[in-house]
Amino acid sequence: MKDKIRTRPMASQRQVREDSLNNISIVQEGDMALLTFKLKDTTFKIFWIGRKHVFNIEFTGDYYRGEMCGLLGNADGNAKNDFLRPDGVIVKDAIEFGESWKVPGKQC
């Protein structure tokens, strides 16, 4: 069975082992930060532009394709089903979608 990646904030209580920290890279250039890490055959890149609070996520590799869920979609190549709520319902409204992934009792 493949691993699942959940992009919901606070969804994971997993600890990063010290030996796996070698796979994480953080580079800052001006207002942009790039976090890169590798799991299985997949390399993830998270680009964050601080002043605009905008981020973009890219990944290469097939191990997790279609095995993700949450605010970033499921990475199955079909953009029409990316707004999938945790209850399995696909919605069109971004606010409704985002609200459905809130962690109860948590505030930022």
Backbone torsions as a table, in degrees:
resi	resn	phi	psi	omega
1	MET	NA	134.7	-178.8
2	LYS	-74.9	154.1	173.1
3	ASP	-71.0	149.7	174.5
4	LYS	-108.9	143.8	174.8
5	ILE	-113.6	126.0	177.4
6	ARG	-107.0	128.9	-178.6
7	THR	-95.5	8.2	178.1
8	ARG	-71.6	128.2	178.3
9	PRO	-56.6	141.8	176.1
10	MET	68.4	10.5	-175.6
11	ALA	-77.8	-19.4	-173.7
12	SER	-117.4	136.7	175.6
13	GLN	-110.4	18.8	-177.5
14	ARG	-72.1	145.6	176.9
15	GLN	-101.0	144.8	177.6
16	VAL	-88.1	124.1	178.0
17	ARG	-71.3	148.2	-178.3
18	GLU	-55.7	-41.3	-177.4
19	ASP	-68.7	-18.3	178.8
20	SER	-87.8	-9.7	178.9
21	LEU	-65.6	-19.8	177.8
22	ASN	-66.0	-18.5	-178.0
23	ASN	-88.6	-0.2	-177.0
24	ILE	-106.7	131.4	178.4
25	SER	-128.5	133.7	175.1
26	ILE	-126.4	123.5	-179.8
27	VAL	-126.7	132.8	177.9
28	GLN	-115.9	132.1	175.4
29	GLU	-133.4	105.8	-177.9
30	GLY	62.0	-125.6	-179.3
31	ASP	-86.6	-2.9	-177.1
32	MET	-104.3	139.2	173.3
33	ALA	-122.0	142.8	178.4
34	LEU	-123.5	120.2	175.3
35	LEU	-107.3	125.5	-179.8
36	THR	-125.5	135.6	174.3
37	PHE	-151.0	160.6	-177.9
38	LYS	-126.1	133.8	173.2
39	LEU	-129.8	130.8	-176.7
40	LYS	52.4	-125.9	179.4
41	ASP	-96.3	11.1	-170.6
42	THR	-111.3	129.2	174.6
43	THR	-104.5	125.8	179.3
44	PHE	-104.7	137.9	175.7
45	LYS	-128.4	124.4	178.0
46	ILE	-115.0	114.3	177.9
47	PHE	-98.8	127.9	-179.6
48	TRP	-128.0	125.8	175.6
49	ILE	-103.4	107.1	-170.1
50	GLY	-60.3	-49.4	-176.1
51	ARG	-63.9	-32.3	-178.0
52	LYS	-95.3	-8.2	-176.3
53	HIS	52.5	44.6	179.9
54	VAL	-114.1	138.6	173.9
55	PHE	-137.3	156.1	178.7
56	ASN	-134.1	139.8	-179.8
57	ILE	-122.8	131.8	176.7
58	GLU	-126.0	151.0	171.7
59	PHE	-146.5	149.6	175.5
60	THR	-123.6	144.4	-177.0
61	GLY	118.7	164.4	-174.3
62	ASP	-114.2	-13.3	-172.4
63	TYR	-57.0	-42.3	-176.3
64	TYR	-98.8	-0.2	-179.1
65	ARG	-59.7	124.4	-178.8
66	GLY	78.2	2.7	-177.6
67	GLU	-110.6	8.5	-179.9
68	MET	-102.9	161.7	175.6
69	CYS	-154.4	157.2	176.5
70	GLY	123.3	-155.6	-173.9
71	LEU	-62.6	-19.5	-178.1
72	LEU	-100.6	10.0	-179.4
73	GLY	85.7	-169.4	-176.4
74	ASN	-113.2	1.0	174.7
75	ALA	57.2	37.6	177.4
76	ASP	-98.3	4.1	178.7
77	GLY	89.3	-2.7	-179.5
78	ASN	-111.1	100.7	-177.3
79	ALA	-65.3	-20.6	-177.4
80	LYS	-69.6	-18.8	-180.0
81	ASN	-112.0	17.1	-178.6
82	ASP	-73.0	-24.0	178.5
83	PHE	-90.3	54.0	-179.4
84	LEU	-91.7	117.8	178.7
85	ARG	-72.4	163.7	178.8
86	PRO	-58.9	-24.0	179.7
87	ASP	-85.3	3.5	176.4
88	GLY	91.2	0.6	-179.7
89	VAL	-89.8	132.0	176.3
90	ILE	-88.8	129.0	179.5
91	VAL	-119.9	162.5	179.6
92	LYS	-101.9	-21.7	-175.3
93	ASP	-86.9	124.5	-177.6
94	ALA	-64.1	-37.6	180.0
95	ILE	-65.6	-47.3	178.7
96	GLU	-59.6	-42.4	179.2
97	PHE	-61.6	-50.6	-179.2
98	GLY	-60.8	-43.8	179.9
99	GLU	-62.5	-31.6	-177.6
100	SER	-68.3	-20.7	-178.9
101	TRP	-98.3	6.6	177.3
102	LYS	-61.1	144.7	174.5
103	VAL	-90.2	117.9	-177.4
104	PRO	-56.3	134.5	176.2
105	GLY	81.7	-0.9	-179.5
106	LYS	-106.2	135.9	176.1
107	GLN	-132.0	148.5	177.4
108	CYS	-101.2	NA	NA
